[in-house]
Amino acid sequence: MQRYRAGDDEQDIAYALADLRKLPTELRRRAKVLRNLPKDVCPASKVSAAPARMKPGSTQERPA
């Protein structure tokens, strides 16, 4: 969902609307990922620096 547009043409607005329509699905996906993390990694399903540094699909941090 990392698409970028600028402007107020009909195409630009349609592009933005398409991305906004996908947003609820992406937010639900992210919430599910957080809920499924181990409690020692993500207590109370709160995001901190450690979970944010993790590789996608892993419980191990990426190198800094």
All heavy atoms as TSV, in Angstrom:
chain	resi	resn	atom	element	x	y	z
A	1	MET	N	N	0.819	-1.187	0.000
A	1	MET	CA	C	0.000	0.000	0.000
A	1	MET	C	C	0.866	1.255	0.000
A	1	MET	O	O	0.431	2.296	0.423
A	1	MET	CB	C	-0.918	-0.003	1.218
A	1	MET	CG	C	-2.206	0.678	0.893
A	1	MET	SD	S	-3.263	1.229	2.220
A	1	MET	CE	C	-3.491	-0.109	3.272
A	2	GLN	N	N	2.051	1.153	-0.471
A	2	GLN	CA	C	2.945	2.294	-0.483
A	2	GLN	C	C	2.948	2.942	-1.856
A	2	GLN	O	O	3.895	2.849	-2.608
A	2	GLN	CB	C	4.346	1.863	-0.075
A	2	GLN	CG	C	4.391	1.333	1.320
A	2	GLN	CD	C	5.775	0.848	1.679
A	2	GLN	OE1	O	6.663	0.814	0.860
A	2	GLN	NE2	N	5.949	0.463	2.918
A	3	ARG	N	N	1.851	3.590	-2.162
A	3	ARG	CA	C	1.762	4.284	-3.440
A	3	ARG	C	C	1.634	5.774	-3.153
A	3	ARG	O	O	1.036	6.177	-2.165
A	3	ARG	CB	C	0.536	3.802	-4.208
A	3	ARG	CG	C	0.593	2.298	-4.459
A	3	ARG	CD	C	-0.480	1.871	-5.385
A	3	ARG	NE	N	-1.715	1.656	-4.647
A	3	ARG	CZ	C	-2.883	1.432	-5.228
A	3	ARG	NH1	N	-2.982	1.428	-6.536
A	3	ARG	NH2	N	-3.952	1.230	-4.524
A	4	TYR	N	N	2.206	6.564	-4.004
A	4	TYR	CA	C	2.214	8.002	-3.765
A	4	TYR	C	C	1.707	8.725	-5.005
A	4	TYR	O	O	2.083	8.421	-6.122
A	4	TYR	CB	C	3.636	8.478	-3.417
A	4	TYR	CG	C	4.183	7.761	-2.209
A	4	TYR	CD1	C	5.011	6.665	-2.351
A	4	TYR	CD2	C	3.832	8.171	-0.932
A	4	TYR	CE1	C	5.497	5.994	-1.242
A	4	TYR	CE2	C	4.311	7.505	0.175
A	4	TYR	CZ	C	5.149	6.420	0.010
A	4	TYR	OH	O	5.619	5.758	1.105
A	5	ARG	N	N	0.856	9.702	-4.787
A	5	ARG	CA	C	0.335	10.557	-5.856
A	5	ARG	C	C	0.212	11.960	-5.284
A	5	ARG	O	O	0.048	12.142	-4.091
A	5	ARG	CB	C	-1.069	10.132	-6.291
A	5	ARG	CG	C	-1.215	8.851	-7.054
A	5	ARG	CD	C	-0.837	8.894	-8.460
A	5	ARG	NE	N	-1.676	9.547	-9.425
A	5	ARG	CZ	C	-2.004	8.970	-10.549
A	5	ARG	NH1	N	-1.690	7.715	-10.783
A	5	ARG	NH2	N	-2.634	9.642	-11.467
A	6	ALA	N	N	0.243	12.914	-6.146
A	6	ALA	CA	C	0.016	14.298	-5.735
A	6	ALA	C	C	-0.839	14.956	-6.805
A	6	ALA	O	O	-0.677	14.699	-7.989
A	6	ALA	CB	C	1.334	15.038	-5.585
A	7	GLY	N	N	-1.757	15.769	-6.371
A	7	GLY	CA	C	-2.580	16.489	-7.324
A	7	GLY	C	C	-4.053	16.366	-7.008
A	7	GLY	O	O	-4.463	15.658	-6.098
A	8	ASP	N	N	-4.849	17.065	-7.789
A	8	ASP	CA	C	-6.290	17.026	-7.573
A	8	ASP	C	C	-7.043	16.639	-8.844
A	8	ASP	O	O	-8.229	16.901	-8.972
A	8	ASP	CB	C	-6.794	18.365	-7.028
A	8	ASP	CG	C	-6.523	19.532	-7.973
A	8	ASP	OD1	O	-5.887	19.326	-9.025
A	8	ASP	OD2	O	-6.962	20.642	-7.649
A	9	ASP	N	N	-6.345	15.977	-9.752
A	9	ASP	CA	C	-7.012	15.463	-10.948
A	9	ASP	C	C	-7.904	14.293	-10.554
A	9	ASP	O	O	-7.716	13.664	-9.513
A	9	ASP	CB	C	-5.986	14.967	-11.985
A	9	ASP	CG	C	-5.128	16.097	-12.546
A	9	ASP	OD1	O	-5.571	17.258	-12.504
A	9	ASP	OD2	O	-4.010	15.787	-13.008
A	10	GLU	N	N	-8.864	13.966	-11.412
A	10	GLU	CA	C	-9.758	12.844	-11.133
A	10	GLU	C	C	-8.979	11.551	-10.900
A	10	GLU	O	O	-9.307	10.775	-10.011
A	10	GLU	CB	C	-10.760	12.660	-12.286
A	10	GLU	CG	C	-11.809	13.752	-12.369
A	10	GLU	CD	C	-12.721	13.775	-11.147
A	10	GLU	OE1	O	-13.090	12.698	-10.628
A	10	GLU	OE2	O	-13.061	14.884	-10.695
A	11	GLN	N	N	-7.917	11.328	-11.678
A	11	GLN	CA	C	-7.102	10.121	-11.517
A	11	GLN	C	C	-6.426	10.086	-10.154
A	11	GLN	O	O	-6.361	9.039	-9.519
A	11	GLN	CB	C	-6.025	10.049	-12.593
A	11	GLN	CG	C	-6.472	9.412	-13.877
A	11	GLN	CD	C	-5.286	9.257	-14.824
A	11	GLN	OE1	O	-4.439	10.146	-14.900
A	11	GLN	NE2	N	-5.230	8.142	-15.518
A	12	ASP	N	N	-5.922	11.235	-9.712
A	12	ASP	CA	C	-5.261	11.310	-8.410
A	12	ASP	C	C	-6.246	11.011	-7.286
A	12	ASP	O	O	-5.936	10.281	-6.344
A	12	ASP	CB	C	-4.636	12.684	-8.198
A	12	ASP	CG	C	-3.559	13.000	-9.216
A	12	ASP	OD1	O	-2.821	12.078	-9.608
A	12	ASP	OD2	O	-3.470	14.173	-9.627
A	13	ILE	N	N	-7.428	11.558	-7.383
A	13	ILE	CA	C	-8.450	11.349	-6.358
A	13	ILE	C	C	-8.902	9.890	-6.353
A	13	ILE	O	O	-9.038	9.267	-5.292
A	13	ILE	CB	C	-9.631	12.315	-6.573
A	13	ILE	CG1	C	-9.153	13.743	-6.325
A	13	ILE	CG2	C	-10.809	11.949	-5.677
A	13	ILE	CD1	C	-10.120	14.816	-6.767
A	14	ALA	N	N	-9.097	9.311	-7.521
A	14	ALA	CA	C	-9.495	7.908	-7.615
A	14	ALA	C	C	-8.424	7.005	-7.005
A	14	ALA	O	O	-8.733	6.020	-6.328
A	14	ALA	CB	C	-9.765	7.526	-9.065
A	15	TYR	N	N	-7.175	7.337	-7.246
A	15	TYR	CA	C	-6.052	6.578	-6.701
A	15	TYR	C	C	-6.079	6.614	-5.180
A	15	TYR	O	O	-5.930	5.581	-4.515
A	15	TYR	CB	C	-4.768	7.217	-7.226
A	15	TYR	CG	C	-3.583	6.316	-7.393
A	15	TYR	CD1	C	-3.518	5.402	-8.450
A	15	TYR	CD2	C	-2.517	6.388	-6.519
A	15	TYR	CE1	C	-2.413	4.594	-8.617
A	15	TYR	CE2	C	-1.407	5.580	-6.682
A	15	TYR	CZ	C	-1.359	4.686	-7.730
A	15	TYR	OH	O	-0.262	3.890	-7.892
A	16	ALA	N	N	-6.275	7.803	-4.618
A	16	ALA	CA	C	-6.327	7.959	-3.161
A	16	ALA	C	C	-7.513	7.202	-2.573
A	16	ALA	O	O	-7.386	6.534	-1.541
A	16	ALA	CB	C	-6.395	9.435	-2.795
A	17	LEU	N	N	-8.660	7.286	-3.213
A	17	LEU	CA	C	-9.843	6.579	-2.719
A	17	LEU	C	C	-9.638	5.073	-2.729
A	17	LEU	O	O	-10.049	4.378	-1.794
A	17	LEU	CB	C	-11.068	6.943	-3.558
A	17	LEU	CG	C	-11.681	8.307	-3.265
A	17	LEU	CD1	C	-12.785	8.619	-4.259
A	17	LEU	CD2	C	-12.210	8.361	-1.844
A	18	ALA	N	N	-8.998	4.568	-3.762
A	18	ALA	CA	C	-8.729	3.130	-3.840
A	18	ALA	C	C	-7.863	2.693	-2.660
A	18	ALA	O	O	-8.111	1.648	-2.043
A	18	ALA	CB	C	-8.059	2.778	-5.161
A	19	ASP	N	N	-6.847	3.482	-2.328
A	19	ASP	CA	C	-5.996	3.153	-1.188
A	19	ASP	C	C	-6.763	3.242	0.129
A	19	ASP	O	O	-6.597	2.396	1.012
A	19	ASP	CB	C	-4.779	4.068	-1.134
A	19	ASP	CG	C	-3.616	3.528	-1.949
A	19	ASP	OD1	O	-3.721	2.404	-2.485
A	19	ASP	OD2	O	-2.606	4.223	-2.040
A	20	LEU	N	N	-7.600	4.251	0.272
A	20	LEU	CA	C	-8.384	4.391	1.500
A	20	LEU	C	C	-9.345	3.220	1.681
A	20	LEU	O	O	-9.579	2.773	2.806
A	20	LEU	CB	C	-9.151	5.710	1.496
A	20	LEU	CG	C	-8.301	6.948	1.733
A	20	LEU	CD1	C	-9.132	8.211	1.524
A	20	LEU	CD2	C	-7.704	6.937	3.130
A	21	ARG	N	N	-9.869	2.717	0.598
A	21	ARG	CA	C	-10.783	1.576	0.690
A	21	ARG	C	C	-10.055	0.319	1.154
A	21	ARG	O	O	-10.663	-0.569	1.747
A	21	ARG	CB	C	-11.469	1.340	-0.652
A	21	ARG	CG	C	-12.506	2.401	-0.941
A	21	ARG	CD	C	-13.308	2.096	-2.196
A	21	ARG	NE	N	-14.310	3.115	-2.389
A	21	ARG	CZ	C	-14.283	4.023	-3.357
A	21	ARG	NH1	N	-13.315	4.015	-4.251
A	21	ARG	NH2	N	-15.233	4.921	-3.452
A	22	LYS	N	N	-8.765	0.224	0.903
A	22	LYS	CA	C	-7.965	-0.935	1.323
A	22	LYS	C	C	-7.499	-0.805	2.771
A	22	LYS	O	O	-7.073	-1.795	3.374
A	22	LYS	CB	C	-6.736	-1.082	0.423
A	22	LYS	CG	C	-7.084	-1.427	-1.002
A	22	LYS	CD	C	-5.832	-1.450	-1.855
A	22	LYS	CE	C	-6.175	-1.627	-3.322
A	22	LYS	NZ	N	-4.992	-1.550	-4.164
A	23	LEU	N	N	-7.583	0.373	3.334
A	23	LEU	CA	C	-7.049	0.631	4.668
A	23	LEU	C	C	-7.648	-0.244	5.766
A	23	LEU	O	O	-6.898	-0.811	6.566
A	23	LEU	CB	C	-7.187	2.113	5.004
A	23	LEU	CG	C	-6.530	2.574	6.289
A	23	LEU	CD1	C	-5.033	2.294	6.282
A	23	LEU	CD2	C	-6.781	4.059	6.501
A	24	PRO	N	N	-8.971	-0.431	5.855
A	24	PRO	CA	C	-9.508	-1.271	6.937
A	24	PRO	C	C	-8.954	-2.705	6.907
A	24	PRO	O	O	-8.639	-3.266	7.955
A	24	PRO	CB	C	-11.020	-1.260	6.694
A	24	PRO	CG	C	-11.264	0.010	5.951
A	24	PRO	CD	C	-10.050	0.217	5.091
A	25	THR	N	N	-8.786	-3.257	5.731
A	25	THR	CA	C	-8.235	-4.608	5.610
A	25	THR	C	C	-6.802	-4.650	6.125
A	25	THR	O	O	-6.418	-5.568	6.855
A	25	THR	CB	C	-8.291	-5.072	4.140
A	25	THR	OG1	O	-9.649	-5.035	3.702
A	25	THR	CG2	C	-7.736	-6.467	3.972
A	26	GLU	N	N	-6.013	-3.654	5.774
A	26	GLU	CA	C	-4.627	-3.603	6.221
A	26	GLU	C	C	-4.555	-3.415	7.736
A	26	GLU	O	O	-3.727	-4.046	8.413
A	26	GLU	CB	C	-3.873	-2.475	5.514
A	26	GLU	CG	C	-2.453	-2.276	5.977
A	26	GLU	CD	C	-1.525	-3.466	5.755
A	26	GLU	OE1	O	-1.872	-4.391	5.001
A	26	GLU	OE2	O	-0.433	-3.481	6.350
A	27	LEU	N	N	-5.411	-2.593	8.301
A	27	LEU	CA	C	-5.413	-2.377	9.749
A	27	LEU	C	C	-5.810	-3.649	10.491
A	27	LEU	O	O	-5.230	-3.978	11.533
A	27	LEU	CB	C	-6.335	-1.224	10.123
A	27	LEU	CG	C	-5.883	0.152	9.632
A	27	LEU	CD1	C	-6.926	1.204	9.973
A	27	LEU	CD2	C	-4.529	0.527	10.201
A	28	ARG	N	N	-6.783	-4.397	9.961
A	28	ARG	CA	C	-7.168	-5.669	10.574
A	28	ARG	C	C	-6.020	-6.673	10.502
A	28	ARG	O	O	-5.767	-7.414	11.451
A	28	ARG	CB	C	-8.424	-6.236	9.911
A	28	ARG	CG	C	-9.701	-5.560	10.375
A	28	ARG	CD	C	-10.932	-6.294	9.895
A	28	ARG	NE	N	-11.165	-6.153	8.470
A	28	ARG	CZ	C	-11.812	-5.148	7.894
A	28	ARG	NH1	N	-12.305	-4.177	8.628
A	28	ARG	NH2	N	-11.971	-5.109	6.595
A	29	ARG	N	N	-5.304	-6.698	9.378
A	29	ARG	CA	C	-4.163	-7.604	9.226
A	29	ARG	C	C	-3.089	-7.291	10.269
A	29	ARG	O	O	-2.565	-8.190	10.932
A	29	ARG	CB	C	-3.574	-7.488	7.820
A	29	ARG	CG	C	-2.433	-8.476	7.568
A	29	ARG	CD	C	-1.636	-8.116	6.329
A	29	ARG	NE	N	-0.862	-6.893	6.485
A	29	ARG	CZ	C	0.309	-6.813	7.136
A	29	ARG	NH1	N	0.836	-7.881	7.701
A	29	ARG	NH2	N	0.948	-5.663	7.229
A	30	ARG	N	N	-2.795	-6.011	10.443
A	30	ARG	CA	C	-1.772	-5.609	11.410
A	30	ARG	C	C	-2.188	-5.938	12.838
A	30	ARG	O	O	-1.378	-6.381	13.648
A	30	ARG	CB	C	-1.474	-4.118	11.279
A	30	ARG	CG	C	-0.771	-3.780	9.996
A	30	ARG	CD	C	-0.558	-2.302	9.864
A	30	ARG	NE	N	-0.007	-1.969	8.558
A	30	ARG	CZ	C	0.759	-0.928	8.323
A	30	ARG	NH1	N	1.070	-0.099	9.303
A	30	ARG	NH2	N	1.212	-0.702	7.114
A	31	ALA	N	N	-3.458	-5.723	13.162
A	31	ALA	CA	C	-3.957	-6.041	14.506
A	31	ALA	C	C	-3.835	-7.539	14.771
A	31	ALA	O	O	-3.454	-7.951	15.877
A	31	ALA	CB	C	-5.403	-5.582	14.658
A	32	LYS	N	N	-4.123	-8.355	13.778
A	32	LYS	CA	C	-4.010	-9.808	13.930
A	32	LYS	C	C	-2.558	-10.205	14.186
A	32	LYS	O	O	-2.284	-11.055	15.033
A	32	LYS	CB	C	-4.533	-10.499	12.674
A	32	LYS	CG	C	-4.536	-11.993	12.756
A	32	LYS	CD	C	-5.115	-12.612	11.499
A	32	LYS	CE	C	-5.072	-14.130	11.574
A	32	LYS	NZ	N	-5.586	-14.732	10.337
A	33	VAL	N	N	-1.632	-9.594	13.466
A	33	VAL	CA	C	-0.212	-9.880	13.675
A	33	VAL	C	C	0.177	-9.548	15.112
A	33	VAL	O	O	0.826	-10.343	15.794
A	33	VAL	CB	C	0.671	-9.103	12.671
A	33	VAL	CG1	C	2.137	-9.152	13.064
A	33	VAL	CG2	C	0.473	-9.637	11.259
A	34	LEU	N	N	-0.230	-8.394	15.602
A	34	LEU	CA	C	0.103	-7.995	16.978
A	34	LEU	C	C	-0.510	-8.947	18.000
A	34	LEU	O	O	0.133	-9.324	18.971
A	34	LEU	CB	C	-0.360	-6.572	17.259
A	34	LEU	CG	C	0.442	-5.467	16.583
A	34	LEU	CD1	C	-0.206	-4.118	16.840
A	34	LEU	CD2	C	1.871	-5.475	17.066
A	35	ARG	N	N	-1.765	-9.338	17.783
A	35	ARG	CA	C	-2.428	-10.255	18.724
A	35	ARG	C	C	-1.714	-11.601	18.799
A	35	ARG	O	O	-1.743	-12.256	19.828
A	35	ARG	CB	C	-3.881	-10.495	18.298
A	35	ARG	CG	C	-4.851	-9.470	18.787
A	35	ARG	CD	C	-6.291	-9.951	18.624
A	35	ARG	NE	N	-6.592	-10.486	17.300
A	35	ARG	CZ	C	-7.005	-9.774	16.258
A	35	ARG	NH1	N	-7.167	-8.469	16.377
A	35	ARG	NH2	N	-7.261	-10.348	15.106
A	36	ASN	N	N	-1.110	-12.020	17.698
A	36	ASN	CA	C	-0.479	-13.336	17.645
A	36	ASN	C	C	0.984	-13.342	18.072
A	36	ASN	O	O	1.605	-14.400	18.090
A	36	ASN	CB	C	-0.628	-13.933	16.245
A	36	ASN	CG	C	-2.067	-14.288	15.954
A	36	ASN	OD1	O	-2.785	-14.745	16.819
A	36	ASN	ND2	N	-2.500	-14.061	14.732
A	37	LEU	N	N	1.527	-12.195	18.407
A	37	LEU	CA	C	2.902	-12.170	18.897
A	37	LEU	C	C	2.959	-12.715	20.321
A	37	LEU	O	O	2.017	-12.529	21.093
A	37	LEU	CB	C	3.451	-10.737	18.886
A	37	LEU	CG	C	3.759	-10.146	17.516
A	37	LEU	CD1	C	4.138	-8.674	17.657
A	37	LEU	CD2	C	4.865	-10.909	16.816
A	38	PRO	N	N	4.056	-13.362	20.677
A	38	PRO	CA	C	4.184	-13.862	22.055
A	38	PRO	C	C	4.111	-12.713	23.065
A	38	PRO	O	O	4.555	-11.601	22.788
A	38	PRO	CB	C	5.585	-14.494	22.070
A	38	PRO	CG	C	5.946	-14.724	20.644
A	38	PRO	CD	C	5.217	-13.684	19.851
A	39	LYS	N	N	3.557	-13.004	24.225
A	39	LYS	CA	C	3.388	-11.971	25.261
A	39	LYS	C	C	4.717	-11.376	25.716
A	39	LYS	O	O	4.778	-10.214	26.079
A	39	LYS	CB	C	2.631	-12.520	26.469
A	39	LYS	CG	C	1.199	-12.858	26.164
A	39	LYS	CD	C	0.413	-11.626	25.793
A	39	LYS	CE	C	-1.015	-11.995	25.443
A	39	LYS	NZ	N	-1.721	-10.937	24.765
A	40	ASP	N	N	5.799	-12.161	25.685
A	40	ASP	CA	C	7.086	-11.615	26.105
A	40	ASP	C	C	7.649	-10.649	25.062
A	40	ASP	O	O	8.479	-9.804	25.368
A	40	ASP	CB	C	8.096	-12.727	26.394
A	40	ASP	CG	C	8.391	-13.597	25.186
A	40	ASP	OD1	O	7.446	-13.915	24.429
A	40	ASP	OD2	O	9.569	-13.964	25.001
A	41	VAL	N	N	7.175	-10.748	23.841
A	41	VAL	CA	C	7.621	-9.855	22.775
A	41	VAL	C	C	6.744	-8.611	22.708
A	41	VAL	O	O	7.222	-7.503	22.488
A	41	VAL	CB	C	7.588	-10.584	21.405
A	41	VAL	CG1	C	7.881	-9.630	20.262
A	41	VAL	CG2	C	8.570	-11.737	21.405
A	42	CYS	N	N	5.467	-8.812	22.918
A	42	CYS	CA	C	4.511	-7.714	22.757
A	42	CYS	C	C	3.462	-7.766	23.868
A	42	CYS	O	O	2.318	-8.142	23.623
A	42	CYS	CB	C	3.864	-7.839	21.375
A	42	CYS	SG	S	2.989	-6.390	20.842
A	43	PRO	N	N	3.837	-7.390	25.099
A	43	PRO	CA	C	2.871	-7.432	26.198
A	43	PRO	C	C	1.707	-6.473	25.958
A	43	PRO	O	O	1.884	-5.383	25.450
A	43	PRO	CB	C	3.689	-7.028	27.424
A	43	PRO	CG	C	4.935	-6.418	26.904
A	43	PRO	CD	C	5.121	-6.870	25.493
A	44	ALA	N	N	0.524	-6.927	26.280
A	44	ALA	CA	C	-0.703	-6.122	26.147
A	44	ALA	C	C	-0.937	-5.650	24.723
A	44	ALA	O	O	-1.619	-4.656	24.497
A	44	ALA	CB	C	-0.677	-4.938	27.110
A	45	SER	N	N	-0.367	-6.361	23.752
A	45	SER	CA	C	-0.531	-6.025	22.329
A	45	SER	C	C	-0.146	-4.580	22.022
A	45	SER	O	O	-0.728	-3.945	21.154
A	45	SER	CB	C	-1.961	-6.294	21.869
A	45	SER	OG	O	-2.229	-7.668	21.948
A	46	LYS	N	N	0.832	-4.066	22.750
A	46	LYS	CA	C	1.286	-2.693	22.520
A	46	LYS	C	C	2.571	-2.713	21.700
A	46	LYS	O	O	3.454	-3.521	21.944
A	46	LYS	CB	C	1.516	-1.970	23.838
A	46	LYS	CG	C	0.231	-1.758	24.594
A	46	LYS	CD	C	0.448	-0.941	25.825
A	46	LYS	CE	C	-0.893	-0.739	26.517
A	46	LYS	NZ	N	-0.758	0.052	27.707
A	47	VAL	N	N	2.657	-1.809	20.749
A	47	VAL	CA	C	3.829	-1.746	19.894
A	47	VAL	C	C	4.903	-0.922	20.584
A	47	VAL	O	O	4.657	0.167	21.074
A	47	VAL	CB	C	3.490	-1.111	18.526
A	47	VAL	CG1	C	4.725	-1.018	17.650
A	47	VAL	CG2	C	2.417	-1.912	17.833
A	48	SER	N	N	6.088	-1.486	20.636
A	48	SER	CA	C	7.241	-0.763	21.157
A	48	SER	C	C	8.344	-0.862	20.119
A	48	SER	O	O	8.147	-1.407	19.039
A	48	SER	CB	C	7.691	-1.374	22.485
A	48	SER	OG	O	8.172	-2.676	22.273
A	49	ALA	N	N	9.509	-0.374	20.446
A	49	ALA	CA	C	10.615	-0.392	19.493
A	49	ALA	C	C	10.995	-1.815	19.111
A	49	ALA	O	O	11.303	-2.093	17.955
A	49	ALA	CB	C	11.814	0.350	20.066
A	50	ALA	N	N	10.968	-2.740	20.063
A	50	ALA	CA	C	11.393	-4.113	19.771
A	50	ALA	C	C	10.507	-4.779	18.716
A	50	ALA	O	O	11.019	-5.265	17.711
A	50	ALA	CB	C	11.445	-4.932	21.047
A	51	PRO	N	N	9.183	-4.829	18.872
A	51	PRO	CA	C	8.369	-5.435	17.817
A	51	PRO	C	C	8.472	-4.691	16.488
A	51	PRO	O	O	8.397	-5.288	15.426
A	51	PRO	CB	C	6.947	-5.377	18.365
A	51	PRO	CG	C	7.088	-5.240	19.826
A	51	PRO	CD	C	8.379	-4.513	20.046
A	52	ALA	N	N	8.671	-3.406	16.547
A	52	ALA	CA	C	8.762	-2.627	15.314
A	52	ALA	C	C	10.005	-2.981	14.516
A	52	ALA	O	O	10.024	-2.848	13.299
A	52	ALA	CB	C	8.758	-1.135	15.636
A	53	ARG	N	N	11.044	-3.465	15.184
A	53	ARG	CA	C	12.290	-3.832	14.505
A	53	ARG	C	C	12.275	-5.261	13.972
A	53	ARG	O	O	13.208	-5.685	13.324
A	53	ARG	CB	C	13.475	-3.663	15.452
A	53	ARG	CG	C	13.874	-2.228	15.693
A	53	ARG	CD	C	15.205	-2.156	16.426
A	53	ARG	NE	N	15.174	-2.843	17.707
A	53	ARG	CZ	C	14.895	-2.257	18.875
A	53	ARG	NH1	N	14.618	-0.976	18.915
A	53	ARG	NH2	N	14.899	-2.943	19.989
A	54	MET	N	N	11.237	-6.014	14.241
A	54	MET	CA	C	11.206	-7.415	13.843
A	54	MET	C	C	11.089	-7.591	12.340
A	54	MET	O	O	10.481	-6.774	11.655
A	54	MET	CB	C	10.021	-8.120	14.490
A	54	MET	CG	C	10.235	-8.447	15.894
A	54	MET	SD	S	8.824	-9.386	16.434
A	54	MET	CE	C	8.881	-8.999	18.140
A	55	LYS	N	N	11.638	-8.702	11.890
A	55	LYS	CA	C	11.461	-9.103	10.494
A	55	LYS	C	C	10.012	-9.537	10.328
A	55	LYS	O	O	9.451	-10.180	11.220
A	55	LYS	CB	C	12.366	-10.284	10.161
A	55	LYS	CG	C	13.830	-9.987	10.213
A	55	LYS	CD	C	14.605	-11.264	9.890
A	55	LYS	CE	C	16.086	-11.038	10.040
A	55	LYS	NZ	N	16.845	-12.278	9.798
A	56	PRO	N	N	9.386	-9.236	9.190
A	56	PRO	CA	C	8.018	-9.712	8.971
A	56	PRO	C	C	7.945	-11.235	9.087
A	56	PRO	O	O	8.799	-11.945	8.563
A	56	PRO	CB	C	7.703	-9.249	7.551
A	56	PRO	CG	C	8.619	-8.084	7.328
A	56	PRO	CD	C	9.868	-8.409	8.108
A	57	GLY	N	N	6.953	-11.729	9.813
A	57	GLY	CA	C	6.765	-13.156	9.966
A	57	GLY	C	C	7.706	-13.819	10.950
A	57	GLY	O	O	7.806	-15.029	11.005
A	58	SER	N	N	8.404	-13.046	11.759
A	58	SER	CA	C	9.376	-13.598	12.688
A	58	SER	C	C	9.175	-12.984	14.071
A	58	SER	O	O	8.516	-11.975	14.220
A	58	SER	CB	C	10.785	-13.271	12.201
A	58	SER	OG	O	11.754	-13.621	13.160
A	59	THR	N	N	9.767	-13.614	15.069
A	59	THR	CA	C	9.775	-13.026	16.411
A	59	THR	C	C	11.172	-12.583	16.771
A	59	THR	O	O	11.479	-12.300	17.922
A	59	THR	CB	C	9.248	-14.030	17.468
A	59	THR	OG1	O	10.042	-15.211	17.401
A	59	THR	CG2	C	7.795	-14.345	17.239
A	60	GLN	N	N	12.068	-12.514	15.779
A	60	GLN	CA	C	13.431	-12.061	16.000
A	60	GLN	C	C	13.643	-10.692	15.390
A	60	GLN	O	O	13.120	-10.394	14.316
A	60	GLN	CB	C	14.415	-13.058	15.400
A	60	GLN	CG	C	14.347	-14.410	16.062
A	60	GLN	CD	C	15.372	-15.368	15.502
A	60	GLN	OE1	O	16.024	-15.067	14.511
A	60	GLN	NE2	N	15.512	-16.501	16.142
A	61	GLU	N	N	14.420	-9.871	16.089
A	61	GLU	CA	C	14.676	-8.514	15.625
A	61	GLU	C	C	15.624	-8.503	14.431
A	61	GLU	O	O	16.470	-9.374	14.291
A	61	GLU	CB	C	15.296	-7.669	16.743
A	61	GLU	CG	C	14.338	-7.340	17.840
A	61	GLU	CD	C	14.923	-6.367	18.843
A	61	GLU	OE1	O	15.778	-5.565	18.452
A	61	GLU	OE2	O	14.521	-6.420	19.998
A	62	ARG	N	N	15.446	-7.500	13.587
A	62	ARG	CA	C	16.384	-7.263	12.489
A	62	ARG	C	C	17.636	-6.625	13.055
A	62	ARG	O	O	17.568	-5.905	14.044
A	62	ARG	CB	C	15.775	-6.281	11.473
A	62	ARG	CG	C	14.657	-6.844	10.667
A	62	ARG	CD	C	14.216	-5.812	9.675
A	62	ARG	NE	N	13.273	-4.934	10.374
A	62	ARG	CZ	C	12.363	-4.206	9.792
A	62	ARG	NH1	N	12.281	-4.173	8.503
A	62	ARG	NH2	N	11.551	-3.472	10.482
A	63	PRO	N	N	18.772	-6.818	12.411
A	63	PRO	CA	C	19.978	-6.116	12.861
A	63	PRO	C	C	19.825	-4.615	12.687
A	63	PRO	O	O	19.204	-4.163	11.739
A	63	PRO	CB	C	21.084	-6.667	11.981
A	63	PRO	CG	C	20.465	-7.587	11.007
A	63	PRO	CD	C	19.006	-7.696	11.302
A	64	ALA	N	N	20.411	-3.854	13.591
A	64	ALA	CA	C	20.301	-2.391	13.540
A	64	ALA	C	C	21.122	-1.800	12.425
A	64	ALA	O	O	21.973	-2.332	11.846
A	64	ALA	CB	C	20.728	-1.787	14.855
